[in-house]
Structure formats: structure tokens, C-alpha cells
């Protein structure tokens, strides 16, 4: 068959999941070869979906105007030169008859339609998978059962390509618009992936082997992955309040969490069609085949392939997932955050720069309670070298913070604001001691050394570091604990200085503002996922910690992975030195000895799996931060018709 000799336009379309992306990538990478055979693939794009959307609904994608105008000009020039224009877009298969006519009228004439079709049972399970990947929480039996309610009618809504709302099936619609003599159906061979390229080569009169697979395939997900994404979509389903917000949720789930799992594949079960839907799906395939034959279109391939047995069948839907592998949860969350930093979002909020704090939370606090009921609070933070540390502050009897100037310490404000108790020399400490008067009790709020080490790593990650937790811990330990602070020395100094009548050590391993290990891992993955400079990567990491690790976020008293033997030994030694310092202070007391409340044993490593519920909550926080505000222009985000 030689279609290039007529000039005009060849419009390739097909329902999603019928090798359309594969063909488009091949055509786009073969422009030079196509040109040698009188064919032009215009527009400089891989596919023409957005251009076709502009040509039929310009108000939906006004930003596509320049690209669409270049496409029309290039197409007109090619047609005037006697060449054939190739246009490829799945979007054309979703149009009703009026919009289909509107599209065809703007293309060089005559227009011939080339449709791709696929075995219906396999296509339907792929379409359900695509819907779940986009965040639509539909179980396969329910969603596909609705699509196959009347298989003989060829209306498989909610799959919009198969809608008959305009009184036409996809077959009759395009036969009406282009004429049955100008419509060709290419039926994919389920056992031969290369057959589609040979069919296109034959139709376009190209040499054998001209077209081949190129670029990334639209990879499938395992059933286990789909169960996880189902929960993520379900957790954000109430955020789909209108067309614009629904589209943003779709993008963030499909190009975020789903892509994160796809890029980090693990073995699993292949999605299969529920047994109860096999015969209805095959009946639908037979009905499409009969419609093609009855319409008199040209068929390349066998109509019997449309109704073959599916590649797999399952008895029923799987149970919803309740847990997820830690590594996969981190990858999914990271890709969701990375997607939020690409258009149309460019950050989880308009104030995304403001969340970069680098502040992981205090690791050790000392409270000195005196007769004025004032408490001196200082933090040994885990901040990066050179970054501001949480400053010392005074607390009034009601627990409200007030400035140091109120106690006559105005001269020290600048120093205290960027220091912690461990950094005070004896002279500065003595000046504060003089203001406090007699001290009734000294309370020390401490954290295990491993927890302080983890918080220091979180600060590094928020600054854009990609160093693994294990490597970081070993490096800090090898340096003698640089950046952690000498908790034992600080306790000895302040214990000797204030001479309290009692000492209480409170162990608070997990604080409310701690960053959960899963969040830190996701932030670090996100740094690698964004294709931006170091500053932007740091913004993404900090945003992850701010969005998912702030107050109220699920905290986990755990480490991302086990410490090495050397690091574990060093942390145990530092904890032991802290307890020895407390005992030494207590030994000098006239009243009650030092009391330890809590356990300095240190956190264990995060498990191989984590509960799915907090993962869903974290993904929701990212999605919610990217939703359009009231009054924000929304037309740029409107999608084409989709399920």
C-alpha cells in the first residue's frame, strides 16, 4: 500500500495503550529518513496531542499557540511541496464528531486516518492500570465492570475514547469524518511486538527496518505497586474538587509517586483481568472487529486478535495494601516532591524558598530553674558547621518566651542568638549565672548520641547533601564527633557553675519536630530526581523536611539504616560519658542525687517495611500544597478528555 503519493495528511490515532507512544517516539527520531521518502513529521515534537488540543479547544491550552502556529505553517509548506504530513495523537480518538471535523478541516487535505487497535481483554486491564497510576482509586472489578456493562454497544465509558455520547462509535465517527475508504485499522499482534512497525512501514511505503523502538517504554506496574498507588490516590481523592485540582492530583500521582515506583522496579505479580470480566471483554473485542468489517475500512492484521484470551486471569481483586517497603516508599515520595518542582507547579507553594531552614531541632537542652522561676534553655543542635544554631533563651514562669534583654542581658543578645550552651566560655557562663541567683534544680533534656547524629545528617540533607546515612555516620565518628557537640563536657561545666541542689536527666529520643527517617530518605532521593542546580536541589530537600517533617508529622524513633560497628561503639561511648558526667555532678550534691528518666540506649534502624498510612498522609501533604489557590488562573492545567 502506498499512501505517500497522494500528499495531504495521514492522521495516526488510537486509544491509549495501543502502541501509540512507541510509534510516536519512532517517528520523531526518524524525521530525516521520513523526509527522504516524501513524509514530514512536523512541529518538532514527539507527539501532536497538545497541538491538536489547541486546534480544537484553544481556550484550554492557550500557551500552545506558538507551537500550533509553527505546526500549521510547516504542514502547509510541506503540502505545497507535494509532501505528505504525518500527524500522531491519541487525543484525536477522544473527540466527538464536531471536534473531529474541526481538527480535520485544519490539516492539509485529503486526510487519511490510521488507527491502531489491540486485543480488548489485555487493553482493558492496561487502561485500568493507567487510571490507578493517575490517582483514580477504582478497583478493577468495579471500574472495568462498568465499562463492560454493554459490550455489544462499543461504549466502554469511563474510557472516554469509546464514548458514544455523540451518537457514534469510534469506528463510525471517523468513517463519517474522513470516509471509510480513507480509514485503515492496524490490529496489533499480541505475540509479535515488531509487527506494528512493519505495518507502518508498509502503509507509509518505507523500506523494511526503517522504524524501530526507541526511547523509554511506557512501563507497566506490578499488582503490588498498583495496590500502593491505589491507596495514595484514595488518600487524595477528596482534593479533586474541580477540573483544575483534579488534573494536578492526576499529574502528581502519575508523574510523581507512580513514576518513583516504576523507576525503581521490584519483582511482583503482573496485573490480570478479573475472571468474571474475561468473556465480556472478549465479546467487546468481537464487536469491534465486526464493526470494522461492516464499515468497510482497510484492516491490517487479524480481527480475531481483538478477542483473544487475555495473557492472565485472576479470581478477584487483591486486598488493599497496608504496608510498603521502606525503599519504595521513599522513592515514591521523592518523585512526588520532585514533580512538584516542575511546571505547572515550580515548588509546593509560592513561598517555597521560605521553608529552607537547615534546622533539624535541638539534640540536647539544659534547663536551669532558679528562684526567679526563669529557665535558661540552650540547644546542642546538630546543625551544619557555619549554620545558625538554636540560641539560648529565657522562659518566664508561665512558660512564655521573652527576650534576654528583660533580665539585663541585652549585651549578650547577639552572641546568644547564634550560640548554644556548649559554646559558652567561662566568662559568659559566669555572667548568666550571676543573673540567675541560687539554683534549686538543674534539668537536662538529652537525646542518645545516635539520635543527635541522625539529626545532624538531616541538616546536611536539607542543605542538599547526597551522602548516604551510613557514610555520613562513619565520617562523623572518624572525626571524633565533629558537629555533635561535647554533651558530657557541657554538663560538667554547667553542673559545676550553677551548683544545683538536684539534677534530673530526661531522655527524649523523639521530638515532635524530628524528621521521620522515611522523610529524610525521600528528601535525599528527591535531590537526585530533580534536574536542577545545587541550590534548587537543596530547596527540594528542605521543602521535603518542612512539608513532611514538621510539627504534627508522624515521628519515628529510628534510624534510616543500622550503624556500622565502629559508629555504634562510638555512640555508646558518648552516651556513657554523658551518664558519667551526670553522676559526677550528682556526687557533689547535698540533696537528692542525679536521677535519670528514660533510656539512652538509642534508636534502632528503620525496618524493611513501613506502614502505608503515614506514607499516604505524606504524599497528600505534597499534593495539597500544589493545588491552585482560589482565584488562580486554571485554564493552563485543564486536561483533554480522560477517564
C-alpha positions as CSV (number, residue, x, y, z in Angstrom):
1,X,0.0,0.0,0.0
2,X,1.4,3.4,-1.0
3,X,-0.1,6.3,0.8
4,X,2.6,8.9,0.4
5,X,1.9,9.5,-3.3
6,X,-1.3,11.4,-2.5
7,X,0.2,14.1,-0.3
8,X,-2.3,15.6,2.2
9,X,-2.2,14.3,5.8
10,X,-2.0,10.9,7.5
11,X,-3.6,11.2,10.9
12,X,-2.5,8.4,13.2
13,X,-4.6,7.8,16.3
14,X,-5.6,5.1,18.6
15,X,-6.9,4.5,22.1
16,X,-4.3,4.8,24.9
17,X,-2.2,1.6,25.4
18,X,-2.2,0.7,21.7
19,X,1.5,1.3,21.0
20,X,0.8,5.0,20.2
21,X,3.7,6.2,22.3
22,X,6.1,3.7,20.8
23,X,5.1,4.7,17.2
24,X,5.4,8.4,18.1
25,X,8.9,8.0,19.5
26,X,10.0,6.1,16.4
27,X,8.5,8.7,14.0
28,X,10.0,11.6,15.9
29,X,13.5,10.0,15.8
30,X,13.2,9.2,12.1
31,X,12.4,12.7,10.7
32,X,15.4,12.7,8.3
33,X,14.6,9.3,6.9
34,X,10.9,10.2,6.6
35,X,11.9,13.3,4.7
36,X,13.8,11.2,2.2
37,X,10.5,9.4,1.4
38,X,8.3,12.4,1.0
39,X,7.0,12.4,4.6
40,X,7.1,15.3,7.1
41,X,6.6,14.8,10.8
42,X,6.0,18.5,11.7
43,X,6.1,20.6,14.9
44,X,9.4,19.5,16.4
45,X,7.6,17.5,19.0
46,X,7.3,13.8,19.8
47,X,3.5,13.7,19.6
48,X,0.9,16.2,18.4
49,X,-1.5,15.9,21.3
50,X,-1.1,19.4,22.7
51,X,-1.2,20.9,19.2
52,X,-4.5,19.0,18.5
53,X,-5.9,20.2,21.8
54,X,-5.2,23.8,20.8
55,X,-6.7,23.4,17.3
56,X,-9.9,22.1,18.8
57,X,-10.1,23.8,22.2
58,X,-7.7,26.8,22.1
59,X,-9.0,28.3,25.3
60,X,-7.9,25.2,27.2
61,X,-4.2,25.4,26.3
62,X,-3.5,29.0,25.2
63,X,0.2,28.5,25.8
64,X,0.3,26.1,22.9
65,X,-0.5,28.8,20.3
66,X,3.1,29.4,19.1
67,X,3.8,25.7,18.7
68,X,0.5,25.1,16.9
69,X,1.1,28.0,14.5
70,X,4.5,26.7,13.6
71,X,3.0,23.3,13.1
72,X,0.3,24.7,10.7
73,X,2.9,26.7,8.8
74,X,5.3,23.7,8.4
75,X,2.4,21.5,7.4
76,X,1.1,23.9,4.8
77,X,4.6,24.3,3.3
78,X,5.1,20.5,3.2
79,X,1.8,20.1,1.4
80,X,2.5,22.8,-1.1
81,X,5.8,21.0,-1.9
82,X,3.8,17.8,-2.6
83,X,4.9,16.0,0.6
84,X,2.6,14.1,3.0
85,X,2.2,15.4,6.5
86,X,2.2,12.8,9.3
87,X,0.3,13.7,12.5
88,X,0.1,11.4,15.5
89,X,-2.1,12.0,18.6
90,X,-4.1,9.7,20.8
91,X,-6.1,12.8,21.7
92,X,-7.9,12.6,18.3
93,X,-9.6,9.3,19.5
94,X,-11.3,11.2,22.3
95,X,-13.0,13.8,20.1
96,X,-16.7,13.9,19.4
97,X,-17.7,14.2,15.8
98,X,-17.9,18.0,15.7
99,X,-14.4,18.4,17.2
100,X,-13.1,15.7,14.9
101,X,-14.3,17.6,11.9
102,X,-12.8,20.8,13.3
103,X,-9.4,19.1,13.6
104,X,-9.5,17.6,10.1
105,X,-10.5,20.9,8.5
106,X,-7.3,22.5,9.7
107,X,-5.0,19.8,8.2
108,X,-3.7,19.6,4.6
109,X,-6.3,17.7,2.5
110,X,-7.1,14.9,1.9
111,X,-6.8,13.4,5.4
112,X,-6.4,9.7,5.8
113,X,-6.9,8.1,9.2
114,X,-4.6,5.3,10.5
115,X,-6.0,3.7,13.7
116,X,-4.2,1.2,16.0
117,X,-6.2,-1.4,17.8
118,X,-5.3,-4.0,20.4
119,X,-6.7,-7.2,22.0
120,X,-9.5,-5.9,24.2
121,X,-9.0,-8.1,27.3
122,X,-5.4,-7.0,27.6
123,X,-6.1,-3.4,26.7
124,X,-8.7,-3.0,29.3
125,X,-6.5,-4.2,32.2
126,X,-3.8,-1.8,30.9
127,X,-6.3,1.0,30.9
128,X,-7.4,0.3,34.4
129,X,-3.7,0.3,35.4
130,X,-3.3,3.7,33.7
131,X,-6.3,5.0,35.7
132,X,-4.9,3.9,39.0
133,X,-1.4,5.3,38.1
134,X,-3.1,8.6,37.7
135,X,-4.6,8.5,41.2
136,X,-8.1,7.3,40.5
137,X,-9.0,4.9,43.3
138,X,-11.0,2.4,41.3
139,X,-10.9,-1.4,41.9
140,X,-10.6,-3.3,38.7
141,X,-13.8,-5.3,39.0
142,X,-15.8,-2.1,39.6
143,X,-14.2,0.2,37.0
144,X,-13.9,-2.4,34.2
145,X,-17.3,-3.9,35.1
146,X,-18.9,-0.5,34.4
147,X,-17.0,-0.2,31.1
148,X,-18.2,-3.6,30.0
149,X,-21.8,-3.3,31.1
150,X,-23.0,-3.4,27.5
151,X,-20.0,-4.7,25.4
152,X,-22.0,-5.1,22.2
153,X,-22.7,-1.3,22.1
154,X,-19.0,-0.3,21.8
155,X,-19.5,2.3,24.6
156,X,-16.9,1.5,27.2
157,X,-17.1,4.6,29.4
158,X,-15.5,5.7,31.7
159,X,-12.8,5.1,29.0
160,X,-13.6,8.2,27.0
161,X,-12.2,7.1,23.6
162,X,-15.1,4.6,23.5
163,X,-17.8,7.1,24.3
164,X,-20.9,7.1,22.0
165,X,-22.4,10.3,23.5
166,X,-22.4,11.9,20.1
167,X,-24.3,9.0,18.6
168,X,-21.2,7.5,17.0
169,X,-18.7,4.8,17.9
170,X,-15.0,5.5,17.3
171,X,-15.2,3.5,14.1
172,X,-18.4,5.2,12.7
173,X,-17.3,8.6,13.8
174,X,-14.0,8.6,11.8
175,X,-15.6,6.9,8.8
176,X,-18.1,9.7,8.8
177,X,-15.4,12.4,9.0
178,X,-12.8,11.0,6.7
179,X,-14.7,8.4,4.6
180,X,-14.4,4.7,5.1
181,X,-12.1,4.4,2.1
182,X,-9.7,6.7,3.9
183,X,-9.6,4.8,7.2
184,X,-7.1,1.9,7.9
185,X,-7.1,-0.2,11.1
186,X,-3.8,-1.7,12.2
187,X,-4.5,-4.6,14.7
188,X,-1.6,-5.3,16.9
189,X,-0.3,-8.9,17.0
190,X,-0.1,-9.8,20.8
191,X,2.7,-12.2,20.1
192,X,4.9,-10.0,17.9
193,X,5.9,-6.6,19.2
194,X,7.7,-5.8,15.9
195,X,4.6,-6.3,13.7
196,X,3.3,-2.8,14.3
197,X,6.5,-1.3,12.9
198,X,6.2,-3.5,9.8
199,X,2.6,-2.5,9.3
200,X,3.5,1.2,9.5
201,X,6.4,0.7,7.1
202,X,4.1,-1.0,4.6
203,X,1.4,1.7,4.9
204,X,4.0,4.5,4.5
205,X,5.9,2.8,1.8
206,X,9.1,2.8,3.8
207,X,12.0,0.3,3.5
208,X,11.9,-2.7,5.9
209,X,13.6,-1.9,9.2
210,X,13.1,1.9,8.9
211,X,11.1,2.1,12.1
212,X,12.1,0.6,15.4
213,X,11.5,1.0,19.1
214,X,13.4,4.0,20.6
215,X,13.2,6.0,23.8
216,X,11.6,4.8,27.1
217,X,8.7,2.3,27.0
218,X,5.6,3.1,28.9
219,X,6.4,0.6,31.6
220,X,3.8,-1.4,33.4
221,X,3.5,-1.7,37.2
222,X,3.1,-4.8,39.3
223,X,-0.1,-5.6,41.1
224,X,1.6,-4.9,44.4
225,X,2.7,-1.4,43.2
226,X,-0.9,-0.7,42.0
227,X,-2.3,-1.6,45.4
228,X,0.1,1.0,46.9
229,X,-0.7,3.7,44.4
230,X,-4.4,2.9,44.8
231,X,-4.1,3.9,48.5
232,X,-2.2,7.1,47.6
233,X,-4.9,8.1,45.1
234,X,-7.6,7.2,47.6
235,X,-5.9,9.4,50.3
236,X,-6.1,12.4,48.0
237,X,-9.4,11.8,46.2
238,X,-11.2,14.4,48.2
239,X,-8.8,17.1,46.8
240,X,-10.3,16.7,43.3
241,X,-12.8,19.4,43.9
242,X,-12.8,20.7,40.3
243,X,-11.2,20.1,36.9
244,X,-8.0,22.0,37.6
245,X,-7.3,20.5,41.0
246,X,-8.2,17.0,39.7
247,X,-5.7,17.4,36.9
248,X,-3.0,18.4,39.4
249,X,-3.7,15.4,41.6
250,X,-3.5,13.3,38.5
251,X,-0.1,14.7,37.5
252,X,1.4,14.4,40.9
253,X,0.3,10.8,41.4
254,X,1.1,9.6,37.8
255,X,4.3,11.5,37.3
256,X,5.2,11.5,40.9
257,X,4.5,8.5,43.2
258,X,3.8,6.1,40.3
259,X,6.9,7.1,38.4
260,X,9.0,6.7,41.5
261,X,7.9,3.0,41.8
262,X,8.4,2.4,38.1
263,X,11.9,3.8,38.1
264,X,12.8,1.5,41.0
265,X,11.2,-1.8,39.8
266,X,11.0,-4.8,42.0
267,X,9.6,-8.3,41.1
268,X,5.9,-8.8,41.6
269,X,2.7,-10.1,40.2
270,X,1.5,-8.9,36.7
271,X,-1.9,-7.2,36.8
272,X,-4.5,-9.5,35.4
273,X,-8.1,-9.3,34.2
274,X,-10.7,-10.5,36.8
275,X,-12.1,-13.8,35.7
276,X,-15.7,-12.5,35.7
277,X,-14.8,-9.9,33.0
278,X,-13.0,-12.2,30.6
279,X,-16.0,-13.1,28.4
280,X,-17.5,-9.6,28.4
281,X,-14.1,-8.2,27.3
282,X,-13.8,-10.8,24.5
283,X,-17.3,-10.0,23.4
284,X,-16.3,-6.4,23.2
285,X,-13.3,-7.3,21.0
286,X,-15.5,-9.3,18.7
287,X,-17.9,-6.4,18.4
288,X,-15.1,-4.0,17.4
289,X,-13.9,-6.5,14.8
290,X,-17.4,-6.8,13.4
291,X,-17.8,-3.0,13.3
292,X,-14.5,-2.6,11.3
293,X,-15.5,-5.2,8.8
294,X,-19.0,-3.9,8.4
295,X,-17.8,-0.3,7.9
296,X,-15.6,-1.4,5.0
297,X,-12.3,0.1,6.4
298,X,-9.0,-1.4,5.4
299,X,-7.7,-3.8,8.0
300,X,-4.0,-4.7,8.5
301,X,-3.8,-7.7,10.8
302,X,-6.4,-10.1,12.1
303,X,-9.6,-9.1,13.7
304,X,-9.5,-12.3,15.6
305,X,-6.6,-10.8,17.7
306,X,-9.1,-8.3,19.1
307,X,-10.9,-11.0,21.1
308,X,-8.0,-13.4,22.1
309,X,-7.8,-14.8,25.6
310,X,-6.0,-12.4,28.0
311,X,-2.5,-13.1,29.0
312,X,-3.5,-13.7,32.6
313,X,-6.7,-14.1,34.7
314,X,-7.2,-13.6,38.4
315,X,-10.0,-14.8,40.6
316,X,-10.8,-11.5,42.3
317,X,-9.3,-8.1,43.3
318,X,-6.4,-8.1,45.7
319,X,-6.8,-6.8,49.2
320,X,-5.8,-3.1,49.8
321,X,-2.1,-2.8,50.9
322,X,-1.4,-1.8,54.5
323,X,2.4,-1.6,54.4
324,X,5.2,-0.8,51.8
325,X,8.9,-1.5,51.5
326,X,10.8,1.4,53.0
327,X,13.0,1.9,49.9
328,X,9.9,2.1,47.7
329,X,8.0,4.4,49.9
330,X,11.0,6.8,49.9
331,X,11.3,6.6,46.1
332,X,7.6,7.3,45.6
333,X,7.6,10.2,47.9
334,X,10.8,11.6,46.4
335,X,9.4,11.5,42.9
336,X,6.2,13.2,44.1
337,X,8.2,16.0,45.6
338,X,10.4,16.3,42.5
339,X,7.4,16.5,40.3
340,X,6.1,19.4,42.4
341,X,9.2,21.4,41.3
342,X,8.4,21.1,37.6
343,X,5.8,23.2,35.7
344,X,3.0,23.8,36.2
345,X,3.9,23.8,39.9
346,X,7.5,25.0,40.3
347,X,7.5,24.3,44.1
348,X,5.0,23.2,46.6
349,X,4.0,26.8,47.2
350,X,4.7,30.3,46.1
351,X,6.8,30.7,49.3
352,X,8.9,27.6,48.9
353,X,12.1,29.5,49.4
354,X,10.9,30.3,52.9
355,X,11.0,26.7,54.1
356,X,14.7,26.4,53.8
357,X,15.9,26.4,57.4
358,X,18.5,23.8,57.8
359,X,17.3,23.5,61.4
360,X,17.0,19.8,62.5
361,X,15.8,20.5,66.1
362,X,17.7,20.6,69.4
363,X,19.5,17.5,70.4
364,X,20.4,18.4,74.0
365,X,18.7,21.1,76.1
366,X,19.7,22.2,79.6
367,X,17.1,24.0,81.7
368,X,18.3,25.9,84.8
369,X,15.5,26.7,87.2
370,X,16.3,29.5,89.7
371,X,14.4,31.5,92.4
372,X,13.2,33.9,89.7
373,X,11.5,31.0,88.1
374,X,13.4,31.8,85.0
375,X,14.8,28.9,82.9
376,X,17.9,29.1,80.7
377,X,17.4,26.9,77.7
378,X,20.2,26.1,75.3
379,X,20.3,23.6,72.4
380,X,23.1,21.4,71.2
381,X,21.6,21.2,67.8
382,X,23.1,19.0,65.0
383,X,23.3,21.9,62.7
384,X,25.8,22.0,59.8
385,X,29.1,23.8,60.5
386,X,28.6,27.5,59.9
387,X,24.8,27.4,60.1
388,X,23.0,29.3,62.9
389,X,22.3,27.1,65.9
390,X,19.2,27.4,68.1
391,X,20.0,30.2,70.5
392,X,19.8,30.2,74.3
393,X,16.5,31.7,75.5
394,X,14.8,32.5,78.8
395,X,11.3,31.3,79.8
396,X,9.1,33.1,82.2
397,X,7.1,31.4,85.0
398,X,4.1,30.9,82.7
399,X,6.3,29.2,80.1
400,X,6.2,32.1,77.6
401,X,9.5,33.0,76.0
402,X,10.7,36.5,76.5
403,X,13.9,38.3,75.4
404,X,17.1,38.2,77.3
405,X,17.0,42.0,77.5
406,X,14.3,41.7,80.2
407,X,16.9,40.2,82.5
408,X,19.6,42.7,81.8
409,X,21.4,40.5,79.3
410,X,21.0,42.8,76.3
411,X,24.7,42.9,75.6
412,X,24.7,39.2,75.1
413,X,21.8,39.0,72.7
414,X,23.9,38.9,69.5
415,X,26.2,36.1,70.9
416,X,23.4,34.0,72.4
417,X,21.3,34.2,69.2
418,X,23.9,32.2,67.3
419,X,25.4,30.0,70.0
420,X,24.4,27.2,72.3
421,X,25.5,26.4,75.8
422,X,28.3,24.2,74.7
423,X,30.0,27.2,73.0
424,X,30.0,29.5,76.1
425,X,33.3,30.3,77.7
426,X,33.6,30.5,81.4
427,X,33.2,34.3,81.5
428,X,30.0,34.3,79.5
429,X,28.6,31.5,81.5
430,X,29.5,33.3,84.8
431,X,27.7,36.4,83.7
432,X,24.5,34.4,83.1
433,X,25.0,32.5,86.4
434,X,25.2,35.8,88.3
435,X,21.8,36.9,87.0
436,X,20.1,33.6,88.0
437,X,20.9,33.6,91.7
438,X,20.6,30.4,93.6
439,X,19.6,27.4,91.5
440,X,17.1,24.9,93.0
441,X,17.3,22.3,90.4
442,X,19.1,21.6,87.1
443,X,17.2,19.7,84.5
444,X,18.9,18.2,81.5
445,X,16.9,17.1,78.4
446,X,19.2,14.7,76.4
447,X,19.0,12.5,73.4
448,X,21.0,9.4,72.6
449,X,24.2,10.1,70.6
450,X,22.8,8.1,67.6
451,X,19.7,10.4,67.6
452,X,21.9,13.5,67.6
453,X,23.9,12.0,64.8
454,X,20.8,11.4,62.8
455,X,19.6,15.0,63.3
456,X,22.9,16.3,62.1
457,X,22.5,14.2,59.0
458,X,19.1,15.6,58.4
459,X,20.6,19.1,58.5
460,X,23.1,18.0,55.8
461,X,20.3,16.6,53.7
462,X,18.2,19.8,54.0
463,X,21.3,21.6,52.6
464,X,21.4,19.4,49.5
465,X,23.8,16.6,50.6
466,X,23.6,13.3,48.8
467,X,25.9,11.5,51.2
468,X,24.3,8.3,52.5
469,X,23.4,8.0,56.1
470,X,25.8,5.1,56.6
471,X,28.8,7.0,55.0
472,X,27.9,10.2,56.9
473,X,27.8,8.5,60.3
474,X,31.1,6.8,59.7
475,X,32.7,10.1,58.6
476,X,31.5,12.0,61.7
477,X,32.6,9.2,64.0
478,X,36.0,9.1,62.4
479,X,36.3,12.9,63.0
480,X,35.7,12.4,66.7
481,X,32.1,13.6,66.6
482,X,32.6,17.0,64.8
483,X,29.4,18.9,64.8
484,X,27.7,16.9,67.5
485,X,29.0,18.9,70.4
486,X,30.5,17.6,73.7
487,X,27.4,16.9,75.8
488,X,29.4,15.4,78.7
489,X,31.7,18.5,78.9
490,X,28.8,20.8,78.8
491,X,27.0,19.0,81.7
492,X,30.2,19.1,83.8
493,X,30.7,22.9,83.1
494,X,27.2,23.9,83.9
495,X,26.8,21.5,86.8
496,X,29.9,22.9,88.5
497,X,28.9,26.5,87.7
498,X,25.4,26.6,89.0
499,X,25.9,24.1,91.9
500,X,22.3,22.9,91.9
501,X,20.7,21.1,94.8
502,X,19.3,18.4,92.4
503,X,19.8,17.1,88.9
504,X,17.3,15.4,86.7
505,X,18.2,13.9,83.3
506,X,15.3,13.4,80.9
507,X,15.8,11.3,77.8
508,X,13.6,12.5,74.9
509,X,14.7,10.4,72.0
510,X,12.0,11.5,69.6
511,X,10.9,15.1,69.5
512,X,7.7,16.5,67.9
513,X,9.7,18.4,65.3
514,X,12.0,15.5,64.4
515,X,12.2,14.5,60.8
516,X,11.0,10.9,60.3
517,X,13.7,8.7,58.7
518,X,11.5,8.0,55.8
519,X,11.1,11.7,55.1
520,X,14.9,12.2,55.2
521,X,15.4,9.3,52.8
522,X,12.7,10.8,50.5
523,X,14.3,14.2,50.6
524,X,17.7,12.8,49.6
525,X,16.2,10.8,46.7
526,X,14.4,14.0,45.6
527,X,17.8,15.7,45.3
528,X,18.8,13.1,42.7
529,X,15.4,13.3,41.0
530,X,15.4,17.0,40.1
531,X,17.4,18.1,37.1
532,X,18.3,21.5,38.6
533,X,21.4,23.1,40.2
534,X,22.6,22.5,43.7
535,X,20.6,25.4,45.2
536,X,17.3,24.1,43.7
537,X,18.1,20.6,44.9
538,X,18.6,22.0,48.4
539,X,15.3,23.7,48.2
540,X,13.6,20.4,47.3
541,X,15.3,18.6,50.2
542,X,14.4,21.4,52.6
543,X,10.8,21.5,51.4
544,X,10.5,17.8,51.9
545,X,11.6,18.2,55.5
546,X,9.4,21.2,56.0
547,X,6.3,19.7,54.4
548,X,6.5,16.2,55.9
549,X,8.7,16.5,58.9
550,X,7.2,19.5,60.8
551,X,5.2,19.5,63.9
552,X,2.4,17.1,63.8
553,X,4.1,14.8,61.3
554,X,4.4,11.1,62.2
555,X,7.7,10.8,64.1
556,X,9.7,7.6,64.3
557,X,12.3,7.0,66.9
558,X,14.5,5.2,64.4
559,X,17.5,5.5,62.1
560,X,17.4,5.1,58.3
561,X,19.7,2.1,58.5
562,X,21.8,0.3,61.1
563,X,25.1,2.0,62.3
564,X,28.4,0.3,61.5
565,X,30.1,-1.4,64.4
566,X,32.5,1.5,64.8
567,X,29.8,4.1,64.7
568,X,27.6,2.1,67.2
569,X,30.6,1.7,69.5
570,X,31.4,5.5,69.4
571,X,27.7,6.4,70.1
572,X,27.6,4.0,73.1
573,X,30.9,5.6,74.4
574,X,29.5,9.2,74.1
575,X,26.3,8.1,75.9
576,X,28.4,6.5,78.6
577,X,30.5,9.7,79.0
578,X,27.3,11.7,79.3
579,X,26.0,9.5,82.2
580,X,29.4,9.7,83.9
581,X,29.2,13.5,83.8
582,X,25.7,13.4,85.3
583,X,26.9,11.1,88.1
584,X,29.9,13.3,88.8
585,X,27.6,16.4,89.2
586,X,25.3,14.4,91.4
587,X,28.1,13.2,93.6
588,X,28.7,16.8,94.7
589,X,25.1,17.5,95.6
590,X,23.9,17.9,99.2
591,X,20.3,16.9,98.4
592,X,18.9,14.3,96.1
593,X,21.3,12.6,93.8
594,X,21.1,12.8,90.0
595,X,18.0,11.0,88.6
596,X,17.8,9.5,85.1
597,X,14.4,9.4,83.4
598,X,14.3,7.5,80.2
599,X,16.7,5.3,78.2
600,X,19.8,6.4,76.4
601,X,20.1,3.1,74.6
602,X,19.5,4.8,71.3
603,X,17.1,4.1,68.4
604,X,17.1,1.0,66.3
605,X,17.2,1.0,62.5
606,X,14.0,1.6,60.4
607,X,12.5,-1.7,59.4
608,X,12.4,-3.1,55.8
609,X,8.7,-2.1,55.7
610,X,6.7,0.8,57.0
611,X,3.0,1.3,57.5
612,X,1.3,2.7,54.4
613,X,-0.9,5.1,56.2
614,X,1.8,7.7,57.1
615,X,3.2,7.4,53.6
616,X,-0.3,8.2,52.1
617,X,-0.5,11.2,54.5
618,X,2.9,12.5,53.4
619,X,2.1,12.3,49.7
620,X,-1.2,14.1,50.4
621,X,0.7,17.0,52.1
622,X,2.8,17.5,48.9
623,X,-0.2,17.3,46.6
624,X,-2.3,19.6,48.8
625,X,0.5,22.2,48.7
626,X,0.4,22.2,44.9
627,X,-3.3,22.8,44.4
628,X,-4.4,26.1,42.9
629,X,-5.4,28.8,45.2
630,X,-8.9,30.4,44.9
631,X,-8.8,32.9,42.0
632,X,-5.7,31.4,40.4
633,X,-5.9,31.0,36.6
634,X,-6.7,27.4,35.9
635,X,-7.1,27.1,32.1
636,X,-3.5,26.1,31.6
637,X,-4.0,23.0,33.7
638,X,-7.1,21.7,32.1
639,X,-6.6,18.2,30.6
640,X,-8.1,16.7,27.5
641,X,-11.0,14.3,28.0
642,X,-9.8,11.4,30.1
643,X,-11.3,9.0,32.5
